[in-house]
């Protein structure tokens, strides 16, 4: 039996058009949703995330009064072994018949760790359950052991293993029970400290306000010699004398002096001898630092917490930087003793380069340096800028200070005797400080009998003077003589840009 033929649906004429319209509407709705999303989030905020409460597993198993500790015997798997005794409240290292007080921070951490047995978590309460894995924990053999004796003759043994994978904890045992625990990094580091690191190091007293001469003998470079001078307002000017003479830039002076001021000797390694000198790299050092410090005062805090002044005597220092020790230290020889020093503390010194130390902005004596005068002479005339600062005095005759204790000054700026707004001068100063050299002068260039095209004299409030003379080099450039030294040139338009409206207008002769 045949089925009647099916009627095929006729294509709708407007189907294609309808799809286009629907697509457009969908796009518009999607765009509107994106634009309104911030509003929707505000009206219907997302539910707060659910956070699981962290379980605190730290516990103090036993606690003693640190004053009851009699002795602490430390031994390490590498062979280091020593005994500390509590003498008159201080932990002392036994060295033959001598009792040497240990470094203060080491004493505090050692007393805390050995008086209080604190664990961060429990591995097992019965070590026999993991007897086959003790070696994997660094507990067979043990990495560090501390045997503590108390005044009541009680004795406790603490044992440190290796670090627990994926944590900052270490495997830990103590003789009070048969469990295996985890201790924190501080406990592991304290009981793992070597004898050398316990001995206090007498630091050289380095005061940057008294440093006046520095020599750096860096391996593979010409020696660098720098002199520093400080004016009455505390501004420090650096002058490089070797390998060539030229003023230092203000940032270089600050960084070098700060690096020296913060210099600290690290772990003492013992006496440097002819036999071990090469072992530390002192026979072929990376750098030799020679520093002279003049007599003068420095500020210190006394026992009552007050700032007082003490006088330091003239002294010279010599530090020999031998070789790299790992990623963070250098070996250092000072007064016949070997030490470790932080590479970060002396990076500025050991990487110093003569070309990068000198100033390329000769009119910039420092971003925070107070100036008292700027005098400019050109073929068109002269400009004389004076800056006067007077302390503000309160009704009770005390000096006015800001919230940070700094003295507040009233400032008056005059140009050729006429007072101007301080803001106008402040707007010009960054332009002047940005006055930058364009390149090095040709070898052998000299002033000869030439006359300067312009002369600038800059004076700080403390009396330091910077003098810049410009001589015609060619139609486009001026040779600059800075504090009597010719090394660089600048484009002829640089002065106009630096001084702006302060350029002189009247015609006067230029005097050197």
C-alpha positions as CSV (number, residue, x, y, z in Angstrom):
1,X,0.0,0.0,0.0
2,X,1.4,3.3,-0.9
3,X,1.5,6.2,1.4
4,X,0.3,9.5,0.1
5,X,3.2,11.8,-0.7
6,X,4.3,14.2,2.1
7,X,3.9,17.9,1.6
8,X,7.3,19.5,1.8
9,X,7.2,22.8,3.9
10,X,7.8,25.8,1.9
11,X,10.7,28.0,2.8
12,X,9.8,31.0,4.7
13,X,10.8,34.2,3.0
14,X,11.7,36.1,6.2
15,X,13.5,33.3,8.2
16,X,16.9,34.7,7.3
17,X,15.9,38.2,8.1
18,X,14.5,37.0,11.5
19,X,17.7,35.2,12.4
20,X,19.7,38.4,11.8
21,X,17.3,40.4,13.9
22,X,17.5,37.9,16.8
23,X,21.3,37.8,16.6
24,X,21.4,41.6,16.8
25,X,19.1,41.6,19.8
26,X,21.2,39.0,21.6
27,X,24.4,40.9,21.0
28,X,22.7,44.1,22.4
29,X,21.5,42.2,25.5
30,X,24.9,40.7,26.0
31,X,26.5,44.1,25.8
32,X,24.0,45.6,28.2
33,X,24.7,42.8,30.6
34,X,28.4,43.4,30.5
35,X,27.9,47.1,31.1
36,X,25.5,46.6,33.9
37,X,27.6,43.8,35.6
38,X,29.2,46.2,38.2
39,X,25.7,47.4,39.2
40,X,24.4,43.9,39.4
41,X,27.3,42.9,41.6
42,X,26.6,45.8,43.9
43,X,22.9,45.0,44.2
44,X,23.3,41.2,44.5
45,X,26.7,40.6,46.1
46,X,28.3,37.2,45.8
47,X,28.1,35.0,48.9
48,X,31.2,35.2,51.1
49,X,33.6,32.4,50.5
50,X,33.6,29.6,53.1
51,X,37.0,29.4,54.9
52,X,38.0,26.5,57.0
53,X,39.3,27.3,60.4
54,X,43.0,26.4,60.7
55,X,43.7,24.0,63.5
56,X,46.4,25.2,65.8
57,X,48.7,22.3,66.7
58,X,51.5,24.2,68.4
59,X,52.1,23.2,72.0
60,X,54.6,23.6,74.7
61,X,55.5,20.2,76.1
62,X,57.7,21.4,78.9
63,X,58.9,24.7,80.2
64,X,61.8,25.7,82.5
65,X,63.0,29.0,83.9
66,X,66.0,29.9,81.7
67,X,67.9,30.9,84.9
68,X,67.9,27.3,86.0
69,X,69.9,26.1,83.0
70,X,73.4,25.0,84.0
71,X,74.9,24.0,80.7
72,X,74.1,23.3,77.1
73,X,76.2,20.8,75.1
74,X,75.7,21.1,71.3
75,X,77.0,18.6,68.7
76,X,76.5,18.6,64.9
77,X,76.7,15.7,62.4
78,X,79.5,17.6,60.6
79,X,81.7,17.3,63.7
80,X,81.3,20.8,65.3
81,X,80.9,20.4,69.1
82,X,80.9,22.9,72.0
83,X,79.5,23.5,75.5
84,X,77.8,26.6,76.9
85,X,77.6,27.5,80.6
86,X,75.3,30.0,82.2
87,X,77.5,32.3,84.2
88,X,76.0,35.2,86.1
89,X,73.0,35.2,83.8
90,X,75.0,35.1,80.6
91,X,75.7,32.1,78.3
92,X,79.4,31.6,77.9
93,X,81.3,29.5,75.5
94,X,84.0,27.2,77.0
95,X,87.3,27.7,75.2
96,X,89.9,25.8,77.1
97,X,90.1,27.5,80.5
98,X,88.3,30.6,79.2
99,X,84.6,31.4,79.4
100,X,83.7,33.7,76.5
101,X,80.3,35.4,76.5
102,X,78.4,34.6,73.3
103,X,76.7,37.1,70.9
104,X,73.6,38.6,72.5
105,X,71.0,37.6,69.9
106,X,72.4,34.0,69.9
107,X,72.2,33.9,73.7
108,X,68.5,35.0,73.7
109,X,67.4,32.4,71.1
110,X,69.5,29.6,72.7
111,X,68.0,30.1,76.1
112,X,64.5,30.3,74.8
113,X,64.8,27.1,72.7
114,X,66.4,25.0,75.4
115,X,64.2,26.3,78.3
116,X,60.9,25.7,76.5
117,X,60.3,22.5,74.4
118,X,57.8,23.8,71.9
119,X,56.5,21.6,69.0
120,X,54.5,22.6,66.0
121,X,52.9,19.3,65.2
122,X,53.1,15.6,66.0
123,X,54.4,13.0,63.5
124,X,53.8,10.0,65.8
125,X,53.6,9.4,69.5
126,X,55.5,6.2,69.1
127,X,58.8,6.3,67.2
128,X,58.8,2.5,66.7
129,X,56.0,2.9,64.2
130,X,58.3,4.7,61.8
131,X,61.6,3.1,62.8
132,X,62.3,2.2,59.2
133,X,62.0,5.9,58.2
134,X,64.2,7.6,60.8
135,X,67.0,8.0,58.3
136,X,64.7,9.6,55.9
137,X,63.8,12.2,58.6
138,X,67.4,12.9,59.3
139,X,67.1,11.3,62.8
140,X,69.4,8.4,62.2
141,X,71.9,9.8,62.4
142,X,70.7,13.0,64.0
143,X,71.7,16.3,62.4
144,X,72.0,18.4,65.6
145,X,71.8,17.4,69.3
146,X,71.5,19.6,72.4
147,X,72.0,18.1,75.9
148,X,70.7,20.6,78.5
149,X,71.5,20.2,82.2
150,X,69.5,22.1,84.8
151,X,70.3,23.2,88.3
152,X,68.3,20.3,89.7
153,X,70.6,17.9,87.8
154,X,67.8,17.1,85.4
155,X,69.0,16.4,81.9
156,X,67.1,16.8,78.6
157,X,68.2,15.9,75.1
158,X,66.8,17.7,72.0
159,X,67.5,16.2,68.5
160,X,66.9,17.9,65.2
161,X,66.4,16.1,61.9
162,X,66.0,17.4,58.3
163,X,63.3,19.7,57.0
164,X,59.8,18.3,56.6
165,X,59.1,18.3,52.8
166,X,56.8,21.1,51.7
167,X,57.0,23.0,55.1
168,X,59.2,25.2,57.1
169,X,59.3,22.7,59.9
170,X,62.0,20.2,60.9
171,X,61.7,16.7,62.4
172,X,62.3,16.9,66.2
173,X,62.7,14.6,69.1
174,X,63.2,15.1,72.8
175,X,64.2,12.7,75.5
176,X,61.0,13.3,77.6
177,X,59.0,10.8,75.5
178,X,59.1,8.4,72.6
179,X,57.3,10.6,70.1
180,X,58.5,12.3,66.9
181,X,57.5,16.0,66.4
182,X,58.0,19.0,64.2
183,X,59.8,22.1,65.4
184,X,60.0,25.5,63.7
185,X,62.8,26.9,61.6
186,X,64.1,29.1,64.4
187,X,64.6,26.1,66.7
188,X,66.5,24.2,64.0
189,X,68.7,27.1,63.1
190,X,69.5,27.9,66.8
191,X,70.5,24.4,67.6
192,X,72.4,24.2,64.3
193,X,74.5,27.3,64.9
194,X,78.3,26.7,64.8
195,X,80.8,27.7,67.4
196,X,82.3,30.4,65.2
197,X,79.0,32.2,64.9
198,X,78.6,32.4,68.6
199,X,81.6,34.5,69.2
200,X,80.8,38.2,69.4
201,X,82.5,40.3,66.8
202,X,83.8,43.7,67.8
203,X,82.6,46.0,65.0
204,X,84.8,48.9,63.7
205,X,83.0,52.2,64.4
206,X,82.4,53.8,61.0
207,X,80.8,57.3,61.0
208,X,80.0,58.7,57.5
209,X,80.1,62.3,58.7
210,X,83.8,61.8,59.6
211,X,85.0,59.9,56.5
212,X,87.3,62.0,54.4
213,X,89.4,59.7,52.2
214,X,88.6,56.4,50.5
215,X,90.6,54.2,48.2
216,X,89.2,51.2,46.3
217,X,91.6,48.8,44.7
218,X,89.2,46.6,42.7
219,X,90.6,43.6,40.9
220,X,91.0,44.3,37.2
221,X,90.5,48.1,37.5
222,X,92.6,51.2,38.2
223,X,92.6,52.2,41.8
224,X,90.0,54.8,42.7
225,X,90.7,57.5,45.3
226,X,88.0,59.8,46.6
227,X,88.1,62.7,49.1
228,X,85.0,63.9,51.0
229,X,84.5,67.3,52.5
230,X,81.6,68.4,54.7
231,X,80.4,72.0,55.0
232,X,78.8,73.7,58.0
233,X,75.3,72.6,56.9
234,X,76.3,69.0,56.6
235,X,76.5,68.8,52.8
236,X,79.1,66.3,51.7
237,X,81.0,66.9,48.5
238,X,83.0,64.1,46.9
239,X,86.0,64.6,44.7
240,X,87.5,61.7,42.7
241,X,91.3,62.1,42.5
242,X,92.2,58.9,40.8
243,X,92.2,57.6,38.1
244,X,91.3,61.2,37.1
245,X,90.2,64.3,38.9
246,X,86.5,65.3,38.8
247,X,83.6,66.0,41.2
248,X,81.4,63.1,42.2
249,X,77.7,63.1,41.6
250,X,75.7,63.7,44.8
251,X,74.1,60.2,44.7
252,X,77.4,58.4,44.3
253,X,78.9,60.3,47.4
254,X,75.8,59.4,49.4
255,X,75.8,55.7,48.3
256,X,79.5,55.1,49.0
257,X,79.4,56.8,52.4
258,X,76.2,55.0,53.4
259,X,77.6,51.6,52.3
260,X,80.7,52.2,54.5
261,X,78.6,53.5,57.4
262,X,76.5,50.3,57.3
263,X,79.5,47.9,56.9
264,X,79.4,45.1,59.4
265,X,81.8,42.2,60.0
266,X,80.0,38.8,60.0
267,X,81.0,35.5,61.4
268,X,84.6,35.3,62.6
269,X,86.7,32.7,60.8
270,X,89.9,33.0,62.9
271,X,93.4,34.3,62.5
272,X,94.6,34.8,58.9
273,X,98.0,33.2,58.4
274,X,100.4,32.6,55.6
275,X,99.1,29.0,55.4
276,X,95.4,29.9,55.0
277,X,95.6,33.3,53.2
278,X,95.1,31.7,49.8
279,X,92.3,29.6,51.1
280,X,90.3,32.7,51.8
281,X,91.4,34.5,48.6
282,X,93.4,37.2,50.4
283,X,96.4,36.5,48.2
284,X,94.5,37.7,45.1
285,X,91.6,39.8,46.6
286,X,88.6,41.0,44.7
287,X,88.9,44.4,46.4
288,X,90.9,46.3,49.0
289,X,89.1,49.1,50.8
290,X,91.2,51.7,52.6
291,X,89.4,54.3,54.6
292,X,90.5,57.3,56.7
293,X,88.2,58.8,59.3
294,X,89.0,62.1,61.0
295,X,88.5,63.0,64.6
296,X,85.0,64.3,65.4
297,X,81.7,63.7,67.1
298,X,79.0,61.1,66.4
299,X,75.5,60.8,67.9
300,X,74.8,57.7,70.0
301,X,71.9,56.6,72.4
302,X,73.0,56.4,76.0
303,X,71.7,53.9,78.6
304,X,68.8,56.2,79.4
305,X,67.6,56.2,75.8
306,X,68.8,59.8,75.1
307,X,70.8,61.0,72.1
308,X,74.2,62.2,73.2
309,X,77.5,63.1,71.4
310,X,80.7,61.2,71.7
311,X,84.1,62.0,70.2
312,X,85.8,59.5,67.9
313,X,89.5,59.7,67.4
314,X,91.2,59.7,64.0
315,X,91.5,56.2,62.6
316,X,92.4,54.3,59.4
317,X,90.7,51.1,58.3
318,X,91.7,48.5,55.8
319,X,89.4,45.7,54.6
320,X,90.6,43.0,52.2
321,X,87.7,41.3,50.3
322,X,89.0,37.9,49.3
323,X,86.5,35.8,47.4
324,X,82.8,34.9,47.1
325,X,81.5,32.6,49.7
326,X,78.2,31.1,48.4
327,X,75.6,33.5,47.1
328,X,75.5,35.9,50.0
329,X,78.9,36.5,51.5
330,X,82.5,37.5,50.8
331,X,85.5,36.6,52.9
332,X,87.1,39.7,54.6
333,X,90.4,40.3,56.4
334,X,90.5,43.0,59.0
335,X,93.3,43.5,61.5
336,X,94.7,40.0,60.9
337,X,91.4,38.2,61.4
338,X,89.2,36.5,58.9
339,X,85.4,37.2,58.7
340,X,82.4,36.7,56.5
341,X,80.7,39.9,55.3
342,X,77.4,40.4,53.5
343,X,77.7,40.9,49.7
344,X,74.7,43.2,49.8
345,X,76.4,45.6,52.3
346,X,79.4,46.2,50.1
347,X,78.0,45.8,46.6
348,X,78.2,49.5,46.0
349,X,81.9,49.5,46.9
350,X,83.1,46.4,45.1
351,X,81.3,47.4,41.8
352,X,82.4,51.1,41.8
353,X,83.4,52.4,38.4
354,X,85.2,55.8,37.9
355,X,83.1,56.9,35.0
356,X,79.8,56.2,36.8
357,X,80.8,58.0,40.0
358,X,81.5,61.4,38.5
359,X,78.8,64.0,38.0
360,X,77.1,64.4,34.6
361,X,74.8,67.2,36.0
362,X,77.4,69.7,37.3
363,X,74.8,72.2,38.5
364,X,73.1,69.6,40.7
365,X,74.7,69.5,44.1
366,X,72.0,67.2,45.5
367,X,68.2,67.1,45.4
368,X,67.8,68.1,49.1
369,X,70.7,70.5,49.4
370,X,69.7,74.0,50.4
371,X,71.3,76.7,48.2
372,X,72.1,80.2,49.3
373,X,73.2,81.8,46.0
374,X,73.4,81.3,42.2
375,X,75.5,83.8,40.3
376,X,75.6,83.8,36.5
377,X,77.7,85.9,34.1
378,X,77.3,85.9,30.4
379,X,78.1,88.1,27.5
380,X,74.6,89.5,27.8
381,X,75.0,90.5,31.5
382,X,74.7,89.0,35.0
383,X,72.1,87.4,37.2
384,X,72.5,87.3,41.0
385,X,70.0,85.0,42.9
386,X,70.1,85.0,46.7
387,X,68.2,82.7,48.9
388,X,67.8,83.6,52.6
389,X,66.3,81.3,55.2
390,X,65.3,82.4,58.7
391,X,64.1,80.1,61.4
392,X,60.5,80.8,62.5
393,X,60.4,81.7,66.2
394,X,57.3,81.0,68.4
395,X,56.0,83.4,71.0
396,X,57.9,81.5,73.7
397,X,61.1,82.1,71.8
398,X,61.3,78.4,70.8
399,X,62.0,77.4,67.2
400,X,59.0,76.4,65.2
401,X,59.1,72.8,64.0
402,X,57.0,70.6,61.7
403,X,55.3,67.3,62.7
404,X,58.6,65.4,62.2
405,X,60.6,67.8,64.3
406,X,62.3,69.7,61.5
407,X,62.9,73.4,61.9
408,X,60.5,75.6,59.8
409,X,62.2,78.4,57.9
410,X,60.9,81.6,56.3
411,X,62.5,81.8,52.8
412,X,63.1,85.0,50.8
413,X,64.4,84.8,47.2
414,X,65.8,87.9,45.4
415,X,67.0,88.3,41.8
416,X,69.4,91.2,41.3
417,X,68.1,92.6,44.6
418,X,64.4,92.4,43.8
419,X,62.3,89.9,45.8
420,X,60.4,87.2,43.8
421,X,57.9,84.5,44.7
422,X,59.7,81.4,46.1
423,X,57.5,79.3,43.8
424,X,59.1,80.8,40.8
425,X,62.6,79.9,42.0
426,X,61.4,76.4,43.0
427,X,60.0,75.9,39.5
428,X,63.4,76.8,37.9
429,X,65.6,74.8,40.2
430,X,64.8,71.3,38.7
431,X,65.6,72.7,35.3
432,X,69.0,73.9,36.5
433,X,69.7,70.6,38.3
434,X,68.8,68.8,35.1
435,X,71.5,70.6,33.2
436,X,73.4,67.7,31.7
437,X,76.7,67.3,29.8
438,X,76.5,66.1,26.2
439,X,79.8,64.2,25.9
440,X,83.5,64.0,26.6
441,X,85.9,66.6,25.4
442,X,88.5,65.6,22.8
443,X,91.7,64.3,24.2
444,X,94.3,67.0,24.8
445,X,91.8,69.9,24.8
446,X,92.9,72.8,26.9
447,X,91.5,76.3,27.7
448,X,94.6,78.0,26.3
449,X,94.1,81.8,26.1
450,X,90.3,81.6,25.5
451,X,87.9,83.6,27.6
452,X,84.8,81.9,29.0
453,X,81.4,82.4,27.3
454,X,79.7,82.2,30.6
455,X,80.4,81.5,34.3
456,X,78.1,80.1,37.0
457,X,78.8,80.0,40.7
458,X,76.5,77.9,43.0
459,X,76.8,78.2,46.8
460,X,75.1,76.0,49.4
461,X,73.8,77.2,52.7
462,X,76.8,75.6,54.3
463,X,79.4,77.4,52.2
464,X,80.3,74.8,49.5
465,X,80.9,76.4,46.2
466,X,80.6,74.9,42.7
467,X,82.1,76.9,39.8
468,X,81.3,76.1,36.2
469,X,83.0,77.9,33.3
470,X,81.9,77.4,29.7
471,X,84.4,78.0,26.8
472,X,83.4,78.0,23.1
473,X,84.3,74.5,21.7
474,X,82.6,74.9,18.3
475,X,79.5,76.6,16.8
476,X,77.2,74.2,18.7
477,X,79.0,73.3,21.9
478,X,80.7,74.7,25.0
479,X,83.6,73.1,26.9
480,X,82.8,72.9,30.6
481,X,85.4,73.5,33.3
482,X,83.9,72.3,36.6
483,X,85.7,73.3,39.7
484,X,88.9,73.8,37.6
485,X,88.7,70.5,35.7
486,X,87.8,70.2,32.0
487,X,86.3,66.9,31.0
488,X,82.9,67.3,29.3
489,X,81.1,69.6,26.9
490,X,77.4,70.7,26.6
491,X,75.2,71.9,23.8
492,X,75.2,75.7,23.5
493,X,71.5,75.9,24.2
494,X,71.7,73.9,27.5
495,X,72.2,77.0,29.7
496,X,69.2,78.8,28.2
497,X,67.0,75.8,28.9
498,X,68.4,75.4,32.5
499,X,68.0,79.1,33.5
500,X,64.9,80.0,31.4
501,X,63.6,83.5,32.3
502,X,66.6,84.0,34.8
503,X,69.0,84.5,31.9
504,X,70.7,87.9,32.1
505,X,69.5,90.7,29.8
506,X,71.9,93.5,30.4
507,X,75.4,93.5,28.8
508,X,78.4,93.2,31.0
509,X,81.9,91.9,30.7
510,X,82.5,88.3,31.9
511,X,85.0,88.1,34.7
512,X,86.7,84.9,35.7
